[in-house]
């Protein structure tokens, strides 16, 4: 990017891994000074106390968040402290009421502004943050240990969860099959007329096992990044016995700019 004229102001790069000689040479050839994170730490220790840290302001940029590039080249969006805090203060708390004892599972890609916003919100609210072990196929295992109160995801994953649960319930026969279909119909009716997310009878008989897939303590679910099928949205609400927020936002708006739920 520097060579092609797209990063005029970049003068320094810091890498967490130890750079190779070839990387040093490449950076020098385009006028960039490359440092390892270890060098930065050592430099700071050598000058400790000689120069005070600059106090950040609301308009300082703690990060550049690069878009997916679906409409062309990725765009480096400058996000300020004010942007990030505004999303956490004005959008999410209006709909989500979590306590310090609650937990949130972090497994979505952090470069995504959706995950950044959720992470900052968790820190602001004093909510415990649990990081998954790195394998999406073991996500239910992670949720079983953490028992998150907040479970965020994207439509593609939620649709997979919906398909597996629907297949399991539709595969029941006899009395169990009749009970499952009755439970689904009753709770969907209650959801549309209430909305009511829980049912003392059917949750105990049918949906408790489903809710336990995500630890059994989920109070809120969030879907974002793309539209979700209303049928999937409705079904997951009755299965996990909690409201499900649908978010809309852009990288440029620092994650969510609007949330809806019913």
TORKEMAR-373814 format. One record per residue (C-alpha): x, y, z; residue in three letters. Coordinates in Angstrom, 3 decimals, always signed. Each point is the difference from the previous one (the first is absolute). Example, Ala and Ser with C-alpha at 12.3 -4.5 7.8 and 13.67 -1.06 7.14 Angstrom:
2
node xx = +12.300 yy = -4.500 zz = +7.800 aa = Ala
node xx = +1.370 yy = +3.440 zz = -0.660 aa = Ser
This chain:
262
node xx = +0.000 yy = +0.000 zz = +0.000 aa = Unk
node xx = +2.824 yy = +2.395 zz = +0.803 aa = Unk
node xx = +1.724 yy = -0.824 zz = -3.284 aa = Unk
node xx = -3.183 yy = +0.615 zz = -1.989 aa = Unk
node xx = -0.707 yy = +3.318 zz = +1.716 aa = Unk
node xx = -2.916 yy = -1.048 zz = +2.227 aa = Unk
node xx = +1.710 yy = +0.501 zz = +3.365 aa = Unk
node xx = +1.875 yy = +3.292 zz = -0.199 aa = Unk
node xx = +0.049 yy = +0.706 zz = +3.737 aa = Unk
node xx = +1.128 yy = -3.426 zz = +1.240 aa = Unk
node xx = +3.527 yy = +0.243 zz = +1.393 aa = Unk
node xx = +0.187 yy = -2.809 zz = +2.564 aa = Unk
node xx = -1.315 yy = -3.553 zz = +0.336 aa = Unk
node xx = +0.065 yy = -2.197 zz = +3.098 aa = Unk
node xx = -0.294 yy = -3.774 zz = -0.263 aa = Unk
node xx = -0.715 yy = -2.314 zz = +2.924 aa = Unk
node xx = +2.168 yy = -2.724 zz = -1.541 aa = Unk
node xx = +3.743 yy = +0.455 zz = -0.485 aa = Unk
node xx = +0.480 yy = +1.433 zz = -3.528 aa = Unk
node xx = +2.184 yy = -1.781 zz = -2.522 aa = Unk
node xx = +2.912 yy = +1.745 zz = -1.738 aa = Unk
node xx = -1.999 yy = -0.043 zz = -3.242 aa = Unk
node xx = -2.876 yy = +1.844 zz = +1.691 aa = Unk
node xx = +2.384 yy = +2.664 zz = +1.317 aa = Unk
node xx = +1.437 yy = +0.448 zz = -3.485 aa = Unk
node xx = -3.427 yy = +0.217 zz = -1.655 aa = Unk
node xx = -1.217 yy = +2.657 zz = +2.447 aa = Unk
node xx = +3.168 yy = +2.057 zz = -0.337 aa = Unk
node xx = -0.321 yy = -0.026 zz = -3.792 aa = Unk
node xx = -3.280 yy = +1.929 zz = +0.226 aa = Unk
node xx = +0.989 yy = +2.305 zz = +2.853 aa = Unk
node xx = -1.562 yy = -1.856 zz = +2.933 aa = Unk
node xx = +1.815 yy = -0.765 zz = +3.239 aa = Unk
node xx = -0.891 yy = -3.464 zz = +1.302 aa = Unk
node xx = +0.149 yy = -0.872 zz = +3.702 aa = Unk
node xx = -0.775 yy = -3.132 zz = +1.943 aa = Unk
node xx = -2.284 yy = +0.342 zz = +3.003 aa = Unk
node xx = +2.934 yy = -1.094 zz = +2.161 aa = Unk
node xx = +2.024 yy = +2.975 zz = -1.277 aa = Unk
node xx = -2.822 yy = +2.374 zz = +0.872 aa = Unk
node xx = -0.187 yy = -1.364 zz = +3.560 aa = Unk
node xx = +3.771 yy = +0.259 zz = +0.445 aa = Unk
node xx = +0.007 yy = +3.553 zz = -1.343 aa = Unk
node xx = -2.778 yy = +0.981 zz = +2.384 aa = Unk
node xx = +1.800 yy = -1.512 zz = +2.989 aa = Unk
node xx = +3.180 yy = +1.892 zz = -0.902 aa = Unk
node xx = -1.792 yy = +3.375 zz = -0.048 aa = Unk
node xx = -2.463 yy = -0.649 zz = +2.829 aa = Unk
node xx = -0.790 yy = +3.224 zz = +1.840 aa = Unk
node xx = +1.778 yy = +2.170 zz = -2.552 aa = Unk
node xx = -3.163 yy = +0.871 zz = -1.888 aa = Unk
node xx = -3.603 yy = -0.083 zz = +1.208 aa = Unk
node xx = -2.640 yy = -1.883 zz = -1.930 aa = Unk
node xx = -2.243 yy = +2.147 zz = -2.132 aa = Unk
node xx = -3.516 yy = +0.036 zz = +1.406 aa = Unk
node xx = -2.424 yy = -1.208 zz = -2.632 aa = Unk
node xx = -3.045 yy = +2.021 zz = -1.005 aa = Unk
node xx = -3.468 yy = -1.127 zz = -1.173 aa = Unk
node xx = +0.984 yy = +0.790 zz = -3.583 aa = Unk
node xx = +3.198 yy = -2.069 zz = -0.040 aa = Unk
node xx = -0.080 yy = -3.184 zz = -2.106 aa = Unk
node xx = +0.877 yy = -3.148 zz = +1.970 aa = Unk
node xx = -0.328 yy = -2.140 zz = -3.129 aa = Unk
node xx = -0.643 yy = -0.173 zz = -3.717 aa = Unk
node xx = -2.588 yy = -2.627 zz = -0.866 aa = Unk
node xx = +0.247 yy = -1.313 zz = -3.544 aa = Unk
node xx = -3.206 yy = -0.855 zz = -1.829 aa = Unk
node xx = -0.569 yy = -3.298 zz = -1.796 aa = Unk
node xx = +0.484 yy = +1.587 zz = -3.417 aa = Unk
node xx = -3.235 yy = -1.403 zz = -1.456 aa = Unk
node xx = -0.527 yy = +3.269 zz = -1.905 aa = Unk
node xx = +3.603 yy = +0.383 zz = -1.135 aa = Unk
node xx = +3.289 yy = +0.413 zz = +1.838 aa = Unk
node xx = -0.104 yy = -0.253 zz = +3.789 aa = Unk
node xx = -0.350 yy = +3.373 zz = +1.667 aa = Unk
node xx = +1.871 yy = +0.882 zz = +3.163 aa = Unk
node xx = -2.670 yy = +1.584 zz = +2.205 aa = Unk
node xx = +1.295 yy = +2.327 zz = +2.689 aa = Unk
node xx = -1.870 yy = -0.777 zz = +3.218 aa = Unk
node xx = +0.380 yy = +2.429 zz = +2.879 aa = Unk
node xx = -0.496 yy = -0.609 zz = +3.709 aa = Unk
node xx = -3.197 yy = +2.034 zz = -0.322 aa = Unk
node xx = -1.262 yy = -2.306 zz = -2.793 aa = Unk
node xx = +0.610 yy = -3.162 zz = +1.985 aa = Unk
node xx = -1.392 yy = +1.307 zz = +3.280 aa = Unk
node xx = -3.080 yy = +1.469 zz = -1.683 aa = Unk
node xx = -0.962 yy = -3.387 zz = -1.435 aa = Unk
node xx = +0.377 yy = -1.628 zz = +3.396 aa = Unk
node xx = -1.791 yy = +2.702 zz = +1.976 aa = Unk
node xx = -2.894 yy = +1.028 zz = -2.223 aa = Unk
node xx = -0.976 yy = -3.124 zz = -1.933 aa = Unk
node xx = +0.513 yy = -3.286 zz = +1.822 aa = Unk
node xx = -0.840 yy = +0.843 zz = +3.661 aa = Unk
node xx = -3.464 yy = +1.183 zz = -1.041 aa = Unk
node xx = -0.911 yy = -3.604 zz = -0.780 aa = Unk
node xx = +2.423 yy = -2.186 zz = +1.944 aa = Unk
node xx = +0.033 yy = -0.113 zz = +3.788 aa = Unk
node xx = +2.982 yy = -1.984 zz = +1.226 aa = Unk
node xx = +1.535 yy = -0.171 zz = +3.475 aa = Unk
node xx = +3.690 yy = -0.333 zz = +0.949 aa = Unk
node xx = -0.519 yy = -3.688 zz = +0.799 aa = Unk
node xx = -1.167 yy = -0.716 zz = -3.551 aa = Unk
node xx = +2.310 yy = -1.287 zz = -2.726 aa = Unk
node xx = +0.420 yy = +0.666 zz = -3.695 aa = Unk
node xx = +1.756 yy = -2.348 zz = -2.426 aa = Unk
node xx = +2.432 yy = +1.545 zz = -2.461 aa = Unk
node xx = +0.607 yy = -2.072 zz = -3.117 aa = Unk
node xx = -0.830 yy = +2.211 zz = -2.990 aa = Unk
node xx = +2.986 yy = +1.525 zz = -1.873 aa = Unk
node xx = +1.202 yy = +2.999 zz = +1.980 aa = Unk
node xx = +0.835 yy = +2.091 zz = -3.111 aa = Unk
node xx = -3.766 yy = +0.026 zz = -0.631 aa = Unk
node xx = -1.533 yy = +3.167 zz = +1.497 aa = Unk
node xx = -2.888 yy = -2.101 zz = +1.353 aa = Unk
node xx = +2.330 yy = -1.953 zz = +2.286 aa = Unk
node xx = +1.937 yy = +3.133 zz = +0.981 aa = Unk
node xx = -3.190 yy = +1.700 zz = +1.097 aa = Unk
node xx = -1.111 yy = -3.025 zz = +2.032 aa = Unk
node xx = +3.387 yy = -0.339 zz = +1.680 aa = Unk
node xx = +0.112 yy = +3.660 zz = +1.020 aa = Unk
node xx = -3.585 yy = -0.238 zz = +1.254 aa = Unk
node xx = +0.894 yy = -3.010 zz = +2.168 aa = Unk
node xx = +2.929 yy = +1.857 zz = +1.558 aa = Unk
node xx = -2.137 yy = +3.094 zz = +0.666 aa = Unk
node xx = -2.733 yy = -2.058 zz = +1.672 aa = Unk
node xx = +2.469 yy = -2.028 zz = +2.066 aa = Unk
node xx = -1.161 yy = -3.204 zz = -1.664 aa = Unk
node xx = +2.273 yy = -3.042 zz = -0.055 aa = Unk
node xx = +1.490 yy = -0.726 zz = -3.429 aa = Unk
node xx = +0.786 yy = -3.587 zz = -0.944 aa = Unk
node xx = +2.069 yy = -0.727 zz = -3.097 aa = Unk
node xx = -0.767 yy = -3.175 zz = -1.917 aa = Unk
node xx = +2.757 yy = -2.579 zz = -0.497 aa = Unk
node xx = +0.398 yy = +0.785 zz = -3.692 aa = Unk
node xx = -2.066 yy = -2.803 zz = -1.532 aa = Unk
node xx = -3.543 yy = +0.981 zz = -1.119 aa = Unk
node xx = -1.002 yy = -3.670 zz = +0.125 aa = Unk
node xx = +0.626 yy = +0.060 zz = +3.766 aa = Unk
node xx = -2.040 yy = +3.139 zz = +0.609 aa = Unk
node xx = -2.779 yy = -1.876 zz = +1.820 aa = Unk
node xx = +2.653 yy = -1.542 zz = +2.256 aa = Unk
node xx = +1.343 yy = +3.476 zz = +0.789 aa = Unk
node xx = -3.504 yy = +1.315 zz = +0.709 aa = Unk
node xx = -0.630 yy = -2.956 zz = +2.307 aa = Unk
node xx = +2.974 yy = +1.057 zz = +2.122 aa = Unk
node xx = -0.511 yy = +3.777 zz = -0.137 aa = Unk
node xx = -3.835 yy = +0.093 zz = +0.059 aa = Unk
node xx = -0.207 yy = +3.377 zz = -1.770 aa = Unk
node xx = -2.892 yy = +2.390 zz = +0.569 aa = Unk
node xx = +0.662 yy = +1.684 zz = -3.353 aa = Unk
node xx = +0.505 yy = -2.011 zz = -3.190 aa = Unk
node xx = +0.695 yy = +1.914 zz = -3.222 aa = Unk
node xx = +0.300 yy = -1.519 zz = -3.446 aa = Unk
node xx = -0.604 yy = +0.522 zz = -3.695 aa = Unk
node xx = -2.893 yy = -1.281 zz = -2.149 aa = Unk
node xx = +2.068 yy = -2.725 zz = -1.633 aa = Unk
node xx = +0.810 yy = -1.680 zz = +3.321 aa = Unk
node xx = -3.453 yy = +0.602 zz = +1.437 aa = Unk
node xx = -1.503 yy = -1.635 zz = -3.088 aa = Unk
node xx = +2.177 yy = -3.089 zz = +0.551 aa = Unk
node xx = -1.096 yy = -0.179 zz = +3.635 aa = Unk
node xx = -3.626 yy = +0.358 zz = -1.087 aa = Unk
node xx = +0.331 yy = -2.789 zz = -2.584 aa = Unk
node xx = +1.487 yy = -2.461 zz = +2.509 aa = Unk
node xx = -2.586 yy = +0.692 zz = +2.693 aa = Unk
node xx = -2.882 yy = -0.096 zz = -2.493 aa = Unk
node xx = +1.234 yy = -3.302 zz = -1.425 aa = Unk
node xx = +0.232 yy = -1.511 zz = +3.480 aa = Unk
node xx = -3.480 yy = +1.131 zz = +1.077 aa = Unk
node xx = -1.627 yy = -0.937 zz = -3.317 aa = Unk
node xx = +1.564 yy = -3.443 zz = +0.267 aa = Unk
node xx = -1.838 yy = -0.808 zz = +3.225 aa = Unk
node xx = -2.906 yy = -2.403 zz = -0.388 aa = Unk
node xx = -3.005 yy = -1.151 zz = +2.008 aa = Unk
node xx = -0.797 yy = +1.804 zz = +3.233 aa = Unk
node xx = +3.348 yy = +1.842 zz = +0.027 aa = Unk
node xx = -0.555 yy = +1.244 zz = -3.544 aa = Unk
node xx = -3.519 yy = +1.222 zz = +0.797 aa = Unk
node xx = +1.244 yy = +1.749 zz = +3.155 aa = Unk
node xx = +2.847 yy = +1.727 zz = -1.853 aa = Unk
node xx = -2.262 yy = +1.337 zz = -2.755 aa = Unk
node xx = -2.591 yy = +1.105 zz = +2.554 aa = Unk
node xx = +2.692 yy = +1.799 zz = +1.976 aa = Unk
node xx = +1.312 yy = +1.771 zz = -3.101 aa = Unk
node xx = -3.470 yy = +1.141 zz = -1.105 aa = Unk
node xx = -0.962 yy = +1.195 zz = +3.482 aa = Unk
node xx = +3.178 yy = +1.976 zz = +0.596 aa = Unk
node xx = -0.043 yy = +1.620 zz = -3.455 aa = Unk
node xx = -3.573 yy = +1.143 zz = +0.679 aa = Unk
node xx = +1.074 yy = +1.406 zz = +3.387 aa = Unk
node xx = +2.975 yy = +1.711 zz = -1.612 aa = Unk
node xx = -2.129 yy = +1.703 zz = -2.634 aa = Unk
node xx = -2.721 yy = +1.102 zz = +2.398 aa = Unk
node xx = +2.161 yy = +0.881 zz = +3.024 aa = Unk
node xx = +2.793 yy = -0.118 zz = -0.656 aa = Unk
node xx = +0.681 yy = -2.751 zz = +2.556 aa = Unk
node xx = +3.235 yy = -1.986 zz = -0.209 aa = Unk
node xx = -0.538 yy = -2.557 zz = +2.734 aa = Unk
node xx = -2.584 yy = -2.635 zz = +0.864 aa = Unk
node xx = +0.061 yy = -1.805 zz = +3.340 aa = Unk
node xx = -1.226 yy = -3.276 zz = -1.473 aa = Unk
node xx = +1.518 yy = -0.296 zz = -3.477 aa = Unk
node xx = +3.378 yy = +1.446 zz = +0.933 aa = Unk
node xx = +0.423 yy = -2.694 zz = +2.633 aa = Unk
node xx = -1.229 yy = -2.812 zz = -2.256 aa = Unk
node xx = +1.464 yy = +0.990 zz = -3.371 aa = Unk
node xx = +2.199 yy = +3.091 zz = -0.177 aa = Unk
node xx = +2.239 yy = -0.305 zz = +3.051 aa = Unk
node xx = +2.289 yy = -2.462 zz = -1.808 aa = Unk
node xx = +0.208 yy = +2.352 zz = -2.970 aa = Unk
node xx = +0.837 yy = +3.004 zz = +2.203 aa = Unk
node xx = +2.726 yy = -2.050 zz = +1.689 aa = Unk
node xx = +1.871 yy = -0.170 zz = -3.318 aa = Unk
node xx = +1.194 yy = +3.549 zz = +0.752 aa = Unk
node xx = +0.449 yy = -0.544 zz = +3.725 aa = Unk
node xx = -3.600 yy = +0.491 zz = +1.094 aa = Unk
node xx = +0.421 yy = +3.554 zz = +1.366 aa = Unk
node xx = -0.339 yy = +2.094 zz = -3.169 aa = Unk
node xx = -2.067 yy = +3.141 zz = +0.663 aa = Unk
node xx = +0.550 yy = +1.717 zz = -3.337 aa = Unk
node xx = +1.074 yy = -0.988 zz = -3.494 aa = Unk
node xx = +1.171 yy = +2.417 zz = -2.687 aa = Unk
node xx = +0.208 yy = -0.469 zz = -3.751 aa = Unk
node xx = +1.726 yy = +2.474 zz = -2.300 aa = Unk
node xx = +2.102 yy = +0.474 zz = -3.149 aa = Unk
node xx = -2.761 yy = -1.146 zz = -2.399 aa = Unk
node xx = -3.799 yy = -0.472 zz = -0.128 aa = Unk
node xx = -1.386 yy = -3.132 zz = +1.654 aa = Unk
node xx = -3.023 yy = -2.056 zz = -1.038 aa = Unk
node xx = -2.967 yy = +0.971 zz = +2.261 aa = Unk
node xx = -0.892 yy = -3.699 zz = +0.343 aa = Unk
node xx = +3.452 yy = -0.756 zz = +1.395 aa = Unk
node xx = -0.175 yy = +3.019 zz = +2.304 aa = Unk
node xx = -3.373 yy = -1.029 zz = +1.392 aa = Unk
node xx = +0.952 yy = -3.639 zz = +0.478 aa = Unk
node xx = +3.207 yy = +0.768 zz = +1.883 aa = Unk
node xx = -1.834 yy = +2.335 zz = +2.374 aa = Unk
node xx = -2.362 yy = -2.729 zz = +1.129 aa = Unk
node xx = +2.726 yy = -2.658 zz = +0.165 aa = Unk
node xx = +2.437 yy = +2.020 zz = +2.096 aa = Unk
node xx = -2.778 yy = +1.714 zz = +1.974 aa = Unk
node xx = +1.379 yy = +3.519 zz = -0.352 aa = Unk
node xx = -0.285 yy = +3.129 zz = -2.164 aa = Unk
node xx = +2.193 yy = +0.238 zz = -3.074 aa = Unk
node xx = +1.193 yy = +3.387 zz = -1.196 aa = Unk
node xx = +0.622 yy = +0.703 zz = -3.660 aa = Unk
node xx = +2.682 yy = +2.601 zz = -0.512 aa = Unk
node xx = +0.764 yy = +2.304 zz = -2.888 aa = Unk
node xx = +3.192 yy = +1.949 zz = -0.374 aa = Unk
node xx = +3.108 yy = +0.754 zz = -1.993 aa = Unk
node xx = +3.691 yy = +0.010 zz = +0.712 aa = Unk
node xx = -0.274 yy = +3.769 zz = -0.493 aa = Unk
node xx = -2.571 yy = +0.196 zz = +2.823 aa = Unk
node xx = +2.197 yy = -2.001 zz = +2.367 aa = Unk
node xx = -2.093 yy = -3.134 zz = -0.004 aa = Unk
node xx = -3.690 yy = +0.259 zz = +0.807 aa = Unk
node xx = -1.934 yy = +3.123 zz = -0.836 aa = Unk
node xx = -3.434 yy = -1.526 zz = +0.595 aa = Unk
node xx = -1.472 yy = -3.093 zz = +1.652 aa = Unk
node xx = -3.490 yy = -1.413 zz = -0.278 aa = Unk
node xx = -1.788 yy = -2.721 zz = +1.894 aa = Unk
node xx = -3.498 yy = -1.336 zz = +0.639 aa = Unk
